[in-house]
Amino acid sequence: MPKLIVLSFVTMDGIMQAPGGPEEDTSGGFKHGGWTVPYFDDFLGNVMGEQMTKPFGLLLGRKTFEIFASYWPQHEDEWPGINKSTKYVASNTLAKHEWSNTVFLKGNVADEIKKLKRQAGPDIQVHGSANLIQSLLKHDLVDEFWLKIFPVALGYGKRLFAEGTMPGAFKLQECKSSPAGVIIASYARAGNVETGSFAENPS
């Protein structure tokens, strides 16, 4: 069964909004779009290349899908397999598109994703799609996070883990850092949150 993997750029304070450019997402008066750009180097590019060329399907919210659809169909040399991969789109307003192998999820999105995860196929990657990710977290549907944590703090904006996130524990699978100070870390779901007390186990 496929795993659902969220690939996300985040700041040190958990903001994921508009990493790629000033006009990418200005909702809420966000003025720091493009905050990842000064930190991108060959090291980070190679990491992204490795992750994006694994066998994959894509699960995207409408806004991210429209950004992807405006660029990637003509640039498959930069992302091999993107046109042949299945693109699942969660949208209340968009129902068809000319990009090949695009499937629009109908009805309850959480239920549809649960069905996808029970079928045979490659792992499903989620890029961007801040609003969709909140629904995935609320229903505990994310199996892994592949994060790039940038050495900046913004103080406001859309957060990766917002209110409504289902509590859960994760296990670190891999961690490394780029010369520019970006931490690349992957985490896998590891059961429920465990708690304790230092008073019960004094050092």
BALOBA-1460 file (C-alpha; in Angstrom, 3 decimals):
// residues 203
<rec num="1" residu="m" x="0.000" y="0.000" z="0.000"/>
<rec num="2" residu="p" x="1.303" y="3.492" z="-0.752"/>
<rec num="3" residu="k" x="2.502" y="5.842" z="1.937"/>
<rec num="4" residu="l" x="1.364" y="9.460" z="2.015"/>
<rec num="5" residu="i" x="4.431" y="11.691" z="2.242"/>
<rec num="6" residu="v" x="4.371" y="15.443" z="2.847"/>
<rec num="7" residu="l" x="7.346" y="17.308" z="1.377"/>
<rec num="8" residu="s" x="7.496" y="20.790" z="2.815"/>
<rec num="9" residu="f" x="9.730" y="23.822" z="3.153"/>
<rec num="10" residu="v" x="9.296" y="25.338" z="6.620"/>
<rec num="11" residu="t" x="10.825" y="28.139" z="8.648"/>
<rec num="12" residu="m" x="12.193" y="27.599" z="12.142"/>
<rec num="13" residu="d" x="8.833" y="28.760" z="13.521"/>
<rec num="14" residu="g" x="6.865" y="26.381" z="11.316"/>
<rec num="15" residu="i" x="5.681" y="28.711" z="8.523"/>
<rec num="16" residu="m" x="5.225" y="27.085" z="5.116"/>
<rec num="17" residu="q" x="3.461" y="29.890" z="3.224"/>
<rec num="18" residu="a" x="4.785" y="31.107" z="-0.137"/>
<rec num="19" residu="p" x="8.310" y="29.666" z="-0.038"/>
<rec num="20" residu="g" x="8.955" y="30.164" z="-3.745"/>
<rec num="21" residu="g" x="8.129" y="33.777" z="-4.583"/>
<rec num="22" residu="p" x="6.561" y="37.091" z="-3.494"/>
<rec num="23" residu="e" x="3.271" y="36.527" z="-5.344"/>
<rec num="24" residu="e" x="2.872" y="32.813" z="-4.631"/>
<rec num="25" residu="d" x="0.445" y="33.275" z="-1.717"/>
<rec num="26" residu="t" x="-0.215" y="36.723" z="-0.260"/>
<rec num="27" residu="s" x="-3.325" y="35.720" z="1.689"/>
<rec num="28" residu="g" x="-3.545" y="37.163" z="5.181"/>
<rec num="29" residu="g" x="-1.301" y="40.026" z="4.129"/>
<rec num="30" residu="f" x="1.756" y="37.758" z="3.894"/>
<rec num="31" residu="k" x="4.747" y="39.800" z="2.690"/>
<rec num="32" residu="h" x="7.684" y="37.406" z="2.922"/>
<rec num="33" residu="g" x="7.080" y="35.195" z="-0.111"/>
<rec num="34" residu="g" x="10.263" y="33.709" z="-1.544"/>
<rec num="35" residu="w" x="12.014" y="33.216" z="1.798"/>
<rec num="36" residu="t" x="13.680" y="29.975" z="0.631"/>
<rec num="37" residu="v" x="15.384" y="31.469" z="-2.416"/>
<rec num="38" residu="p" x="18.570" y="32.853" z="-0.760"/>
<rec num="39" residu="y" x="19.320" y="29.418" z="0.720"/>
<rec num="40" residu="f" x="18.963" y="27.262" z="-2.375"/>
<rec num="41" residu="d" x="22.247" y="25.726" z="-3.547"/>
<rec num="42" residu="d" x="23.439" y="22.642" z="-5.411"/>
<rec num="43" residu="f" x="23.317" y="20.551" z="-2.230"/>
<rec num="44" residu="l" x="19.635" y="21.270" z="-1.656"/>
<rec num="45" residu="g" x="18.907" y="20.906" z="-5.359"/>
<rec num="46" residu="n" x="20.430" y="17.429" z="-5.341"/>
<rec num="47" residu="v" x="18.338" y="16.432" z="-2.307"/>
<rec num="48" residu="m" x="15.177" y="17.607" z="-4.034"/>
<rec num="49" residu="g" x="16.198" y="15.797" z="-7.207"/>
<rec num="50" residu="e" x="16.619" y="12.507" z="-5.346"/>
<rec num="51" residu="q" x="13.263" y="12.818" z="-3.623"/>
<rec num="52" residu="m" x="11.349" y="13.912" z="-6.692"/>
<rec num="53" residu="t" x="12.606" y="11.110" z="-8.946"/>
<rec num="54" residu="k" x="11.421" y="8.238" z="-6.747"/>
<rec num="55" residu="p" x="8.291" y="6.450" z="-8.069"/>
<rec num="56" residu="f" x="5.414" y="8.710" z="-7.056"/>
<rec num="57" residu="g" x="1.872" y="9.900" z="-7.382"/>
<rec num="58" residu="l" x="0.947" y="13.447" z="-6.404"/>
<rec num="59" residu="l" x="-1.795" y="14.739" z="-4.126"/>
<rec num="60" residu="l" x="-2.323" y="18.490" z="-4.466"/>
<rec num="61" residu="g" x="-4.710" y="21.203" z="-3.410"/>
<rec num="62" residu="r" x="-6.211" y="23.360" z="-6.143"/>
<rec num="63" residu="k" x="-3.851" y="26.343" z="-5.829"/>
<rec num="64" residu="t" x="-0.714" y="24.204" z="-5.852"/>
<rec num="65" residu="f" x="-2.096" y="22.128" z="-8.724"/>
<rec num="66" residu="e" x="-2.678" y="25.234" z="-10.830"/>
<rec num="67" residu="i" x="0.867" y="26.447" z="-10.117"/>
<rec num="68" residu="f" x="2.271" y="23.042" z="-11.076"/>
<rec num="69" residu="a" x="0.066" y="22.747" z="-14.166"/>
<rec num="70" residu="s" x="1.248" y="26.106" z="-15.478"/>
<rec num="71" residu="y" x="4.885" y="24.957" z="-15.498"/>
<rec num="72" residu="w" x="5.651" y="21.249" z="-15.220"/>
<rec num="73" residu="p" x="3.908" y="19.831" z="-18.320"/>
<rec num="74" residu="q" x="6.448" y="21.719" z="-20.468"/>
<rec num="75" residu="h" x="9.463" y="20.971" z="-18.212"/>
<rec num="76" residu="e" x="9.456" y="17.224" z="-17.685"/>
<rec num="77" residu="d" x="13.218" y="17.217" z="-18.274"/>
<rec num="78" residu="e" x="13.514" y="18.896" z="-14.870"/>
<rec num="79" residu="w" x="11.191" y="16.404" z="-13.144"/>
<rec num="80" residu="p" x="11.261" y="13.046" z="-14.959"/>
<rec num="81" residu="g" x="7.956" y="11.207" z="-14.808"/>
<rec num="82" residu="i" x="5.820" y="14.169" z="-13.751"/>
<rec num="83" residu="n" x="3.523" y="13.930" z="-16.768"/>
<rec num="84" residu="k" x="3.065" y="10.152" z="-16.489"/>
<rec num="85" residu="s" x="2.456" y="10.199" z="-12.737"/>
<rec num="86" residu="t" x="-1.096" y="10.357" z="-11.435"/>
<rec num="87" residu="k" x="-2.034" y="13.760" z="-10.060"/>
<rec num="88" residu="y" x="-4.844" y="13.603" z="-7.493"/>
<rec num="89" residu="v" x="-6.441" y="16.996" z="-6.935"/>
<rec num="90" residu="a" x="-8.607" y="17.998" z="-3.987"/>
<rec num="91" residu="s" x="-10.806" y="20.880" z="-5.127"/>
<rec num="92" residu="n" x="-14.342" y="22.136" z="-4.682"/>
<rec num="93" residu="t" x="-14.141" y="24.446" z="-7.685"/>
<rec num="94" residu="l" x="-12.082" y="22.607" z="-10.322"/>
<rec num="95" residu="a" x="-13.332" y="19.404" z="-11.937"/>
<rec num="96" residu="k" x="-11.266" y="18.896" z="-15.106"/>
<rec num="97" residu="h" x="-7.945" y="19.867" z="-16.652"/>
<rec num="98" residu="e" x="-6.003" y="19.060" z="-19.802"/>
<rec num="99" residu="w" x="-2.867" y="17.911" z="-17.938"/>
<rec num="100" residu="s" x="-2.515" y="14.181" z="-18.527"/>
<rec num="101" residu="n" x="-3.230" y="11.673" z="-15.748"/>
<rec num="102" residu="t" x="-5.066" y="14.154" z="-13.544"/>
<rec num="103" residu="v" x="-7.781" y="12.789" z="-11.261"/>
<rec num="104" residu="f" x="-10.120" y="15.037" z="-9.288"/>
<rec num="105" residu="l" x="-11.237" y="13.682" z="-5.933"/>
<rec num="106" residu="k" x="-14.974" y="13.839" z="-5.405"/>
<rec num="107" residu="g" x="-16.977" y="13.727" z="-2.202"/>
<rec num="108" residu="n" x="-15.291" y="13.557" z="1.181"/>
<rec num="109" residu="v" x="-11.576" y="14.103" z="0.547"/>
<rec num="110" residu="a" x="-10.419" y="12.244" z="3.669"/>
<rec num="111" residu="d" x="-12.454" y="9.174" z="2.689"/>
<rec num="112" residu="e" x="-11.138" y="9.285" z="-0.878"/>
<rec num="113" residu="i" x="-7.546" y="9.464" z="0.341"/>
<rec num="114" residu="k" x="-8.114" y="6.516" z="2.669"/>
<rec num="115" residu="k" x="-9.272" y="4.551" z="-0.380"/>
<rec num="116" residu="l" x="-6.124" y="5.555" z="-2.307"/>
<rec num="117" residu="k" x="-3.935" y="4.374" z="0.544"/>
<rec num="118" residu="r" x="-5.567" y="0.925" z="0.432"/>
<rec num="119" residu="q" x="-4.797" y="0.483" z="-3.274"/>
<rec num="120" residu="a" x="-1.613" y="-0.793" z="-4.874"/>
<rec num="121" residu="g" x="0.685" y="1.848" z="-6.322"/>
<rec num="122" residu="p" x="3.656" y="4.115" z="-5.660"/>
<rec num="123" residu="d" x="3.901" y="6.399" z="-2.645"/>
<rec num="124" residu="i" x="1.912" y="9.616" z="-2.912"/>
<rec num="125" residu="q" x="3.738" y="12.904" z="-2.400"/>
<rec num="126" residu="v" x="2.117" y="16.120" z="-1.201"/>
<rec num="127" residu="h" x="3.845" y="19.373" z="-2.184"/>
<rec num="128" residu="g" x="2.717" y="22.817" z="-1.007"/>
<rec num="129" residu="s" x="-1.054" y="22.592" z="-0.486"/>
<rec num="130" residu="a" x="-1.166" y="24.171" z="2.978"/>
<rec num="131" residu="n" x="-4.946" y="23.945" z="3.387"/>
<rec num="132" residu="l" x="-5.084" y="20.347" z="2.197"/>
<rec num="133" residu="i" x="-2.315" y="19.350" z="4.605"/>
<rec num="134" residu="q" x="-4.402" y="20.619" z="7.522"/>
<rec num="135" residu="s" x="-7.170" y="18.233" z="6.536"/>
<rec num="136" residu="l" x="-4.668" y="15.376" z="6.233"/>
<rec num="137" residu="l" x="-3.292" y="16.126" z="9.699"/>
<rec num="138" residu="k" x="-6.748" y="16.419" z="11.221"/>
<rec num="139" residu="h" x="-7.564" y="12.902" z="9.986"/>
<rec num="140" residu="d" x="-4.099" y="11.453" z="10.774"/>
<rec num="141" residu="l" x="-3.428" y="10.455" z="7.166"/>
<rec num="142" residu="v" x="0.250" y="11.457" z="6.837"/>
<rec num="143" residu="d" x="2.775" y="8.604" z="7.047"/>
<rec num="144" residu="e" x="5.996" y="10.580" z="6.585"/>
<rec num="145" residu="f" x="7.294" y="14.150" z="6.501"/>
<rec num="146" residu="w" x="10.266" y="15.070" z="4.333"/>
<rec num="147" residu="l" x="11.102" y="18.520" z="5.664"/>
<rec num="148" residu="k" x="13.544" y="21.244" z="4.719"/>
<rec num="149" residu="i" x="13.870" y="23.572" z="7.709"/>
<rec num="150" residu="f" x="15.272" y="26.976" z="6.759"/>
<rec num="151" residu="p" x="17.208" y="29.215" z="9.180"/>
<rec num="152" residu="v" x="14.626" y="31.997" z="9.228"/>
<rec num="153" residu="a" x="11.667" y="32.916" z="11.471"/>
<rec num="154" residu="l" x="8.747" y="34.955" z="10.142"/>
<rec num="155" residu="g" x="6.324" y="35.196" z="13.049"/>
<rec num="156" residu="y" x="3.135" y="34.837" z="11.029"/>
<rec num="157" residu="g" x="1.691" y="32.969" z="8.069"/>
<rec num="158" residu="k" x="0.292" y="29.541" z="7.306"/>
<rec num="159" residu="r" x="1.860" y="26.889" z="9.528"/>
<rec num="160" residu="l" x="2.603" y="23.282" z="8.699"/>
<rec num="161" residu="f" x="1.162" y="22.122" z="12.037"/>
<rec num="162" residu="a" x="-1.802" y="24.376" z="12.726"/>
<rec num="163" residu="e" x="-4.716" y="24.087" z="15.156"/>
<rec num="164" residu="g" x="-6.587" y="20.841" z="14.636"/>
<rec num="165" residu="t" x="-3.526" y="18.669" z="14.028"/>
<rec num="166" residu="m" x="-4.070" y="15.142" z="15.352"/>
<rec num="167" residu="p" x="-1.461" y="14.530" z="18.096"/>
<rec num="168" residu="g" x="1.116" y="11.931" z="17.134"/>
<rec num="169" residu="a" x="4.733" y="10.877" z="17.538"/>
<rec num="170" residu="f" x="7.302" y="10.577" z="14.756"/>
<rec num="171" residu="k" x="10.618" y="8.788" z="14.330"/>
<rec num="172" residu="l" x="13.593" y="10.534" z="12.717"/>
<rec num="173" residu="q" x="14.728" y="8.529" z="9.683"/>
<rec num="174" residu="e" x="17.421" y="10.781" z="8.226"/>
<rec num="175" residu="c" x="18.918" y="14.171" z="8.971"/>
<rec num="176" residu="k" x="21.578" y="16.278" z="7.279"/>
<rec num="177" residu="s" x="22.263" y="19.950" z="6.676"/>
<rec num="178" residu="s" x="23.204" y="22.032" z="3.676"/>
<rec num="179" residu="p" x="26.159" y="24.450" z="3.558"/>
<rec num="180" residu="a" x="23.604" y="27.285" z="3.782"/>
<rec num="181" residu="g" x="22.202" y="25.921" z="7.050"/>
<rec num="182" residu="v" x="19.046" y="24.209" z="5.801"/>
<rec num="183" residu="i" x="18.208" y="21.091" z="7.832"/>
<rec num="184" residu="i" x="16.907" y="18.212" z="5.727"/>
<rec num="185" residu="a" x="15.021" y="15.781" z="7.953"/>
<rec num="186" residu="s" x="12.633" y="12.932" z="7.270"/>
<rec num="187" residu="y" x="10.226" y="11.585" z="9.887"/>
<rec num="188" residu="a" x="7.945" y="8.547" z="9.896"/>
<rec num="189" residu="r" x="4.746" y="8.194" z="11.915"/>
<rec num="190" residu="a" x="5.489" y="6.347" z="15.160"/>
<rec num="191" residu="g" x="2.291" y="5.908" z="17.126"/>
<rec num="192" residu="n" x="0.725" y="8.060" z="19.799"/>
<rec num="193" residu="v" x="2.285" y="10.817" z="21.888"/>
<rec num="194" residu="e" x="3.782" y="9.446" z="25.097"/>
<rec num="195" residu="t" x="4.113" y="11.578" z="28.224"/>
<rec num="196" residu="g" x="5.852" y="11.269" z="31.574"/>
<rec num="197" residu="s" x="7.177" y="13.227" z="34.494"/>
<rec num="198" residu="f" x="10.756" y="14.021" z="35.481"/>
<rec num="199" residu="a" x="9.544" y="13.980" z="39.083"/>
<rec num="200" residu="e" x="8.817" y="10.275" z="38.684"/>
<rec num="201" residu="n" x="12.234" y="9.563" z="37.183"/>
<rec num="202" residu="p" x="14.728" y="11.925" z="38.816"/>
<rec num="203" residu="s" x="18.197" y="11.961" z="37.278"/>
